[in-house]
Amino acid sequence: MMSYAGAYYPSFALRLAMAYVGAKPADLKFTPGVEVTAGKLRVPLDEDSAMAVTFVGPPNSSGSMIKHVSFASVLNGSTGSDFFKDKIVLIGPTALGVGTAYVTRSPAIFRRSRSSRTSSRTSSTIAS
């Protein structure tokens, strides 16, 4: 969630996940420090309202949920359209040195007991 001018806006990643599960902006509920929900989607948050990233393994490892495909393999037909059926597809550069590196929280520093959450937190206004 992004805060701007007193309202909260869903990030690109959250809107993408919402679209995948068929949730609408009106379904979005943000409880700071606890969770974000939208339809059947539930994202637990830490006390800073940040989400832990669940890593699914190295790129192209056996069993990895995130697959990488080169543009060339799509263009030359060696990767068929069935590969993309019913998937979320993000297109972007992957070359080293392209883009900005960010520190990402890992599950090890995210863990805390649910009992440490306070019940005084309330849901916030969400702009779509």
Secondary structure, DSSP 8 states (H G I E B T S, - for coil): -EEETTEEE--HHHHHHHHHHT--GGGEEEETTTEEEETTEEEE--TTS--------STT-TT-S-----HHHHHTTSS-GGGGTT--------STTSS-------HHHH---GGGS-TT---B-B--
